[in-house]
């Protein structure tokens, strides 16, 4: 693992420290691949019909009148689909040929439990299998075993990276920093220990690398998705940095007060848009070899509920962006929003399998798709 300085020091002073740090290897990384992949998971179920509004569908207004963004404010992609106005940076990427919009996409999961849906999303399997590993952990097993090939910038290791292959993590926190003289004494104390000394130095390196992101020791409590994206870009833009990074964003469960051009969902979309822009700027020369995939566990109902929100649904939208993406296009087999076309009379019917997006990501990373990955 790659940990914050405070967490690293806390681990050194505790009994299970060795179990916490089985494979911290940022400093020793010799990964030479210039490919980069970022998975962004939007937890809570993003409303794809709001993020990518099918304004050309004649049945949209009947279902969505209270949540529709006025057409003059939409960021139109063509004569049928438009991005929410909060996604201005992503709109620019679309016209630069670096954003692909996928619509009516879903995993094979067809119930409406966040927990189970996220499990299927992260394992890449067709159903809930509690002991399954994450598909990106399985993918990481095909990369160089002598380097940290994948990492999470997250408060905990997400299921998609859990498994038998070693990965890294950097966890922001809001604990007070550690005095420099204390760090120096600990460095001397552990300098002759081949295991703990090396991992102490690597933890300091990781923490130093993200200094300037607003998430240094003692200043991490207010981190948001853009700040996490900044930290991820700093790791990924190192010549010997990891190939894979995972970011998470919560708060997409808009049962009430969802809003249209403004409101709860618009705020989340603006945060996502800013984070993508931060990644683009931070990855610098690596942007042209990077793919970013933005996914959510399921969509939301087509109809508005009684509290001005939407309930758990099935299909949603996904985004692929980056310099290595064949963008400027919309990928969908649009099922239509007529009542007879809805899944169970309430949901956008899925016509694209999200696992195809996972396979494309693996192909980008490895050049092929091993049968045991996804």
MOWOBEL-V857614 format. One record per residue. RES is the residue in one letter. SS is DSSP state (~ for helix, > for strand, _ for the rest). BURIAL is I if it has 16 or more other ideal C-beta (glycine too) atoms within 10 Angstrom, else O. D_CENTER is the distance of its C-alpha to the mean C-alpha in whole Angstrom. Layout:
# MOWOBEL-V857614
RES_SS_BURIAL_D_CENTER / RES_SS_BURIAL_D_CENTER
This chain:
# MOWOBEL-V857614
X___I_19 / X___I_18 / X___I_19 / X___I_20 / X_~_I_24 / X_~_I_25 / X_~_I_23 / X_~_I_25 / X_~_I_28 / X_~_I_28 / X_~_I_27 / X_~_I_30 / X___O_32 / X___O_31 / X___O_33 / X___O_30 / X_~_O_28 / X_~_O_29 / X_~_O_27 / X_~_I_24 / X___I_24 / X___O_24 / X___O_23 / X___I_22 / X___I_23 / X___I_21 / X___I_25 / X___O_26 / X___I_23 / X___O_25 / X___I_22 / X___O_23 / X___I_21 / X___O_20 / X___I_17 / X_>_I_13 / X_>_I_10 / X_>_I_7 / X_>_I_4 / X_>_I_1 / X_>_I_4 / X_>_I_7 / X___I_9 / X___I_13 / X___I_13 / X___I_13 / X___I_16 / X_~_I_16 / X_~_I_20 / X_~_I_19 / X_~_I_16 / X_>_I_18 / X_>_I_22 / X___I_24 / X___I_27 / X___O_29 / X___I_29 / X___O_33 / X___I_32 / X_~_I_29 / X_~_O_31 / X_~_O_33 / X_~_I_30 / X_~_I_28 / X_~_O_30 / X_~_O_29 / X_~_I_26 / X___I_26 / X___I_26 / X___O_29 / X_~_O_29 / X_~_O_30 / X_~_O_27 / X___I_25 / X_>_I_23 / X_>_O_25 / X___I_23 / X___O_27 / X___O_29 / X___O_27 / X___I_23 / X_>_I_22 / X_>_I_19 / X___I_19 / X___I_21 / X___I_18 / X___I_16 / X_~_O_19 / X_~_I_17 / X_~_I_15 / X_~_I_19 / X_~_O_20 / X_~_I_18 / X_~_I_19 / X_~_O_22 / X___O_22 / X___O_21 / X___I_17 / X_>_I_15 / X_>_I_16 / X_>_I_16 / X_>_I_16 / X_>_I_17 / X_>_I_19 / X_>_I_16 / X_>_I_16 / X___I_16 / X___O_20 / X___I_19 / X___O_22 / X___O_22 / X___I_21 / X___O_20 / X_~_O_16 / X_~_O_17 / X_~_O_18 / X_~_I_15 / X_~_I_12 / X_~_I_15 / X_~_I_15 / X_~_I_12 / X_~_I_11 / X_~_I_14 / X___I_15 / X___I_18 / X___O_20 / X___O_21 / X___O_21 / X___O_22 / X___O_22 / X___O_22 / X___I_20 / X___I_17 / X___I_14 / X_~_I_14 / X_~_I_12 / X_~_I_15 / X_~_I_17 / X_~_I_16 / X_~_I_16 / X___I_20 / X___I_21 / X___I_20 / X___O_23 / X___O_24 / X___O_25 / X___I_22 / X___I_18 / X___I_16 / X_>_I_13 / X_>_I_12 / X_>_I_9 / X_>_I_9 / X___I_10 / X___O_13 / X___O_13 / X___I_12 / X___I_10 / X_~_I_12 / X_~_I_10 / X_~_I_12 / X___I_15 / X___I_18 / X___O_21 / X___I_20 / X___I_19 / X___I_16 / X_>_I_15 / X_>_I_14 / X_>_I_14 / X___I_15 / X___I_16 / X___I_19 / X___O_22 / X___O_25 / X___O_27 / X___I_28 / X___I_30 / X___O_33 / X_~_O_34 / X_~_O_37 / X_~_O_35 / X_~_I_33 / X_~_O_36 / X_~_O_38 / X_~_I_35 / X_~_O_34 / X_~_O_38 / X_~_O_38 / X_~_I_36 / X___O_36 / X___O_39 / X___O_36 / X_~_O_35 / X_~_O_32 / X_~_I_31 / X_~_I_32 / X_~_I_30 / X_~_I_27 / X_~_I_28 / X_~_I_28 / X_~_I_25 / X_~_I_23 / X_~_I_25 / X_~_O_24 / X_~_I_20 / X_~_I_21 / X_~_O_23 / X_~_I_21 / X___I_18 / X___O_22 / X___O_22 / X___I_18 / X___I_20 / X___I_19 / X___I_22 / X___I_24 / X___O_25 / X___O_23 / X___I_19 / X___O_20 / X___O_19 / X___I_15 / X___O_13 / X_~_I_9 / X_~_I_11 / X_~_I_13 / X_~_I_10 / X_~_I_9 / X_~_I_13 / X_~_I_13 / X_~_I_11 / X_~_I_13 / X_~_I_16 / X_~_I_15 / X_~_I_14 / X___I_17 / X___O_20 / X___O_22 / X___O_22 / X___I_18 / X___I_15 / X___I_14 / X_>_I_11 / X_>_I_8 / X_>_I_5 / X_>_I_4 / X_>_I_5 / X_>_I_7 / X___O_10 / X___O_14 / X___I_13 / X___I_16 / X___I_19 / X___I_22 / X___O_24 / X___O_25 / X___I_22 / X___I_23 / X___I_24 / X___I_24 / X___O_23 / X___I_22 / X_~_I_19 / X_~_I_17 / X_~_I_18 / X_~_O_17 / X_~_I_13 / X_~_I_13 / X_~_I_15 / X_~_I_13 / X_~_I_10 / X_~_I_12 / X_~_I_13 / X_~_I_10 / X_~_I_10 / X_~_I_14 / X_~_I_13 / X_~_I_12 / X_~_I_14 / X_~_O_17 / X_~_I_16 / X_~_I_15 / X_~_O_19 / X_~_O_21 / X_~_I_18 / X_~_I_16 / X_~_O_19 / X_~_I_17 / X_>_I_14 / X_>_I_12 / X_>_I_8 / X_>_I_7 / X_>_I_6 / X_>_I_7 / X_>_I_9 / X___I_12 / X___I_14 / X___I_16 / X_>_I_19 / X_>_I_23 / X___I_25 / X___I_27 / X___I_27 / X___O_28 / X___O_31 / X___O_29 / X___I_27 / X___I_24 / X___I_23 / X___I_22 / X_>_I_20 / X___I_20 / X___I_19 / X___I_18 / X_>_I_15 / X_>_I_14 / X_>_I_11 / X_>_I_11 / X_>_I_11 / X_>_I_12 / X___I_13 / X___I_17 / X___I_17 / X___I_16 / X___O_19 / X___I_19 / X___O_21 / X_>_I_21 / X_>_I_20 / X_>_I_20 / X___I_21 / X___O_24 / X___I_25 / X___I_27 / X___I_28 / X___I_28 / X___O_32 / X_~_O_32 / X_~_O_34 / X_~_O_30 / X___I_28 / X_>_I_27 / X___O_29 / X___O_30 / X___I_27 / X_>_I_24 / X___I_23 / X___I_24 / X___I_21 / X___O_22 / X_>_I_19 / X_>_O_18 / X_~_I_14 / X_~_I_15 / X_~_O_17 / X_~_I_13 / X_~_I_13 / X_~_I_16 / X_~_I_16 / X_~_I_13 / X_~_I_15 / X_~_O_18 / X_~_I_17 / X_~_I_16 / X_~_I_19 / X___O_21 / X___O_22 / X___I_21 / X___O_22 / X___O_23 / X___O_22 / X___I_18 / X___I_18
